[in-house]
Amino acid sequence: NYRSRSVYKLIELDQKYKLLKPGNVVIDCGAAPGGWSQYIAQKVFLDNIEEKNSSVADDDDDELMITNGKEKQAEQEKARSGLVIAIDLLPILPIHGVNVIQGDFTHAPIQKKLRDLLKDRKADMVVSDMAPNFSGQHLTDHVKSMDLCEAALSLSDQILKSEGSFLCKFLMGGTEEEFKKQLQERFKQVRYEKPDASRAKSTEGYYMCLGYKSNKND
Ligand code: SAM
């Protein structure tokens, strides 16, 4: 029971690119009402996905089951080190395991709160499903949307791990090609994505970026 339909876009991309892993550090920008964060938390903390019972098989002869049990335990141990931070202008009802920051993502004090929560850790992934308040004037909305993408990218430059990934939504309108070039300078792979769950008529698209090149953060 996810809080948004938008989550199906993330699920599609996660299944295609195998993005989210137990124990990951993930920042969700523009997270309200919380569908993406719910899914991210499930994958990072292994909540609700695997049955909670981690007991190793008691049949000593069945080595495969024992191995599986051990692997599962190792995964669950990893999951405990996960960190998920959700940011939005709007309030977000609590989601198990998720740290919520309410405020404008582009404001310095909000980014400081985020860095405080991260402490010395770096992010495996930054995602942004942020969308501006639509003015109805397409060019204005496009420009505002690209500004949000730029803000998410400049934050990623400070907090992303080497080989980390970045996913951002934008409204098409012309300047996204320039933004793509900035992304290509920083990531090994940059793909334009229009998930099936995104309405064909909408002008939104996503850039899926893999393999952050800088290692100055590590
Ligand atoms: N991914 C979310 C989900 O699955 O529930 C839906 C996100 S919704 C499409 C876009 C969100 O971006 C809105 O909740 C909006 O408040 C937020 N947003 C827009 N500009 C923002 C900003 N400057 N700072 C923080 N959040 C922002």
Boltz pocket constraint, residues with backbone or C-beta under 6 A from the ligand:
constraints:
  - pocket:
      binder: B
      contacts: [[A, 3], [A, 4], [A, 5], [A, 6], [A, 7], [A, 29], [A, 30], [A, 31], [A, 32], [A, 33], [A, 34], [A, 35], [A, 36], [A, 37], [A, 87], [A, 88], [A, 89], [A, 90], [A, 103], [A, 104], [A, 105], [A, 106], [A, 129], [A, 130], [A, 131], [A, 132], [A, 133], [A, 148]]
      max_distance: 6.0
